[in-house]
């Protein structure tokens, strides 16, 4: 009735996760680890950080203020948003192995399938 969920964990996801700016938020409820939403990779220029981490060449601008095409920014934003699922996969599977992972519907029981 319900389909399994699949996710492709890529080297790009791992590169971004490795550079995440992780802290501890003690001001919300009980407190918990969190990733800085303003500076997820260390600086407030998120596209610049992602471009540097993933070695994406800017289409214009100077080294201090690179400019990316709309297509590049769309791809960077897609990968950035996918890091939430990638982190779930890594934490559940206790693995940093790149590949296709599967989870049963409405569960986070991720397992490497290929």
SERO-4910 file (N, C-alpha, C, O; in steps of 0.05 Angstrom, whole numbers):
BEGIN
 pado doro    nc1    nc2    nc3   cac1   cac2   cac3    cc1    cc2    cc3    oc1    oc2    oc3
  Unk    A     16    -24      0      0      0      0     17     25      0     13     43    -16
  Unk    A     37     26     17     55     49     18     82     41      8     92     19     13
  Unk    A     95     58     -8    120     52    -20    143     59     -1    141     76     16
  Unk    A    165     43     -4    189     50     10    200     77      1    194     86    -21
  Unk    A    215     89     18    228    114     11    257    108      4    270     91     17
  Unk    A    268    121    -16    296    117    -24    310    144    -23    299    165    -27
  Unk    A    336    143    -18    353    167    -18    381    159    -27    392    139    -18
  Unk    A    392    175    -45    419    171    -55    438    189    -39    438    214    -42
  Unk    A    453    177    -21    474    192     -6    498    195    -24    510    175    -33
  Unk    A    506    220    -28    528    225    -47    553    237    -32    551    244     -9
  Unk    A    575    237    -46    599    249    -35    595    279    -29    606    289    -10
  Unk    A    579    292    -45    573    320    -40    558    324    -14    565    343      1
  Unk    A    539    307     -8    526    309     19    546    306     41    546    322     60
  Unk    A    564    287     39    584    282     59    603    306     63    610    313     85
  Unk    A    611    318     41    628    341     42    615    364     57    628    378     73
  Unk    A    589    369     51    575    391     65    571    384     94    575    401    112
  Unk    A    563    360    100    559    352    128    585    354    144    584    363    168
  Unk    A    607    347    132    633    349    146    639    378    155    652    382    175
  Unk    A    629    397    140    635    425    145    613    440    161    615    464    165
  Unk    A    592    425    169    570    438    183    579    451    209    596    441    224
  Unk    A    568    474    214    574    490    238    555    481    260    533    492    263
  Unk    A    563    461    276    546    449    296    552    461    324    575    466    331
  Unk    A    530    467    338    532    478    364    512    465    383    501    443    376
  Unk    A    507    477    405    487    467    424    468    490    431    477    511    441
  Unk    A    443    486    427    423    507    433    411    500    460    394    482    463
  Unk    A    419    516    480    409    511    507    385    528    514    374    526    536
  Unk    A    377    545    495    355    564    501    328    555    492    308    569    495
  Unk    A    325    531    481    299    521    471    293    495    485    307    476    483
  Unk    A    271    496    500    262    472    515    284    460    531    296    473    548
  Unk    A    291    435    526    311    420    541    339    426    531    359    422    545
  Unk    A    341    436    506    366    440    493    373    416    475    364    394    480
  Unk    A    389    422    455    396    401    436    418    411    417    421    435    414
  Unk    A    433    392    406    452    401    385    437    413    362    415    405    356
  Unk    A    450    433    349    437    444    325    458    454    306    482    456    312
  Unk    A    449    458    281    465    469    260    457    498    256    434    504    252
  Unk    A    477    515    257    472    544    255    457    550    228    469    546    207
  Unk    A    432    559    229    417    564    204    427    588    189    423    589    164
  Unk    A    440    607    202    450    630    188    478    625    175    484    635    154
  Unk    A    493    609    188    520    602    179    524    571    180    540    561    195
  Unk    A    509    556    163    510    527    165    538    516    159    544    494    169
  Unk    A    554    530    144    581    520    137    602    539    146    625    537    136
  Unk    A    596    557    164    616    575    176    613    604    169    619    621    186
  Unk    A    604    611    146    601    639    138    572    645    131    556    626    127
  Unk    A    564    670    131    537    677    124    532    677     94    509    679     86
  Unk    A    553    675     78    549    672     49    548    643     42    568    630     35
  Unk    A    524    631     44    520    603     42    528    592     14    541    572     12
  Unk    A    519    607     -7    527    598    -34    557    598    -37    568    579    -50
  Unk    A    570    618    -27    600    619    -29    612    594    -15    629    581    -26
  Unk    A    602    588      9    612    565     24    607    539      9    625    523      6
  Unk    A    583    536     -1    577    511    -15    594    509    -41    605    488    -46
  Unk    A    596    531    -55    613    531    -79    642    523    -73    654    508    -88
  Unk    A    653    534    -51    680    528    -43    683    499    -35    701    485    -44
  Unk    A    664    489    -19    665    461     -9    663    441    -32    677    421    -33
  Unk    A    644    447    -50    639    428    -73    656    435    -97    653    422   -118
  Unk    A    673    455    -95    691    463   -117    675    470   -143    681    460   -164
  Unk    A    655    486   -139    638    496   -162    650    523   -171    652    541   -155
  Unk    A    657    524   -196    669    549   -207    647    570   -211    627    565   -224
  Unk    A    652    594   -199    632    616   -204    632    624   -234    651    620   -248
  Unk    A    609    634   -242    606    642   -270    616    670   -274    621    679   -297
  Unk    A    617    686   -252    624    714   -255    634    724   -228    635    710   -208
  Unk    A    641    750   -227    650    763   -202    679    759   -197    693    746   -213
  Unk    A    688    770   -175    716    767   -168    719    746   -145    698    738   -134
  Unk    A    743    739   -138    746    718   -117    734    725    -90    726    708    -75
  Unk    A    733    751    -84    721    760    -59    691    760    -59    678    758    -38
  Unk    A    679    762    -83    650    763    -86    642    747   -111    633    759   -130
  Unk    A    645    721   -110    638    705   -133    608    705   -139    592    709   -120
  Unk    A    601    702   -164    573    701   -172    568    674   -186    584    666   -202
  Unk    A    546    662   -179    538    637   -191    514    640   -208    497    658   -204
  Unk    A    511    623   -228    487    624   -245    463    614   -230    465    602   -208
  Unk    A    439    620   -240    415    611   -227    414    581   -226    405    569   -206
  Unk    A    424    567   -246    425    538   -247    443    527   -225    437    508   -211
  Unk    A    467    540   -222    486    532   -201    474    536   -174    476    518   -156
  Unk    A    461    559   -169    449    564   -143    426    545   -137    422    536   -115
  Unk    A    410    538   -158    388    519   -154    400    491   -146    389    478   -128
  Unk    A    421    483   -159    433    457   -152    446    458   -124    443    438   -110
  Unk    A    459    480   -117    470    482    -90    449    482    -69    452    469    -48
  Unk    A    426    496    -74    404    496    -54    392    468    -52    385    460    -29
  Unk    A    389    454    -74    379    427    -73    396    409    -55    385    395    -38
  Unk    A    422    409    -60    440    392    -44    440    401    -15    440    384      3
  Unk    A    439    427    -10    439    437     17    414    427     32    415    418     55
  Unk    A    390    429     19    366    419     32    366    389     36    355    380     56
  Unk    A    379    375     18    380    346     21    398    337     44    396    314     53
  Unk    A    415    355     55    432    347     77    416    339    102    426    324    118
  Unk    A    391    348    105    374    340    127    369    310    125    372    296    145
  Unk    A    360    301    102    355    272     98    381    257     99    382    235    111
  Unk    A    402    268     88    428    254     88    437    250    117    448    229    124
  Unk    A    434    270    134    441    267    162    425    246    176    435    231    192
  Unk    A    399    244    170    382    223    181    392    196    173    395    178    190
  Unk    A    399    193    148    409    167    137    435    160    152    438    137    160
  Unk    A    453    178    154    479    173    167    475    165    197    487    146    206
  Unk    A    458    180    211    455    175    239    441    148    244    449    133    262
  Unk    A    421    141    228    407    116    232    425     92    224    427     73    238
  Unk    A    437     94    200    453     72    190    480     70    202    494     49    200
  Unk    A    488     91    217    515     92    229    536     87    207    555     72    212
  Unk    A    533     99    184    550     94    162    554    120    145    535    136    142
  Unk    A    577    123    135    583    145    116    588    134     88    602    147     72
  Unk    A    577    111     82    581     99     56    562    111     36    538    112     40
  Unk    A    573    121     14    557    132     -8    542    110    -22    552     88    -26
  Unk    A    517    115    -28    501     96    -43    471    101    -39    463    122    -29
  Unk    A    455     82    -49    426     84    -47    417     71    -21    424     48    -15
  Unk    A    401     86     -6    390     76     20    360     74     17    347     88      2
  Unk    A    348     55     33    320     50     32    309     51     61    322     42     80
  Unk    A    285     62     64    271     62     89    242     54     85    230     60     64
  Unk    A    231     40    104    203     32    102    186     57    105    195     77    116
  Unk    A    162     56     94    144     80     96    140     89    125    136     72    143
  Unk    A    141    115    129    136    128    155    155    118    176    149    120    200
  Unk    A    179    110    169    199    102    188    226    114    179    228    123    156
  Unk    A    245    114    196    272    123    189    292    101    193    313    105    204
  Unk    A    285     77    184    302     54    187    319     50    162    316     30    148
  Unk    A    336     69    157    352     69    132    372     47    131    387     41    150
  Unk    A    373     33    107    392     12    103    403     16     74    389     23     56
  Unk    A    429     11     72    443     12     46    433    -11     29    433    -34     37
  Unk    A    424     -5      4    414    -26    -14    432    -28    -39    431    -49    -52
  Unk    A    448     -8    -45    467    -11    -67    487     12    -67    504     14    -84
***
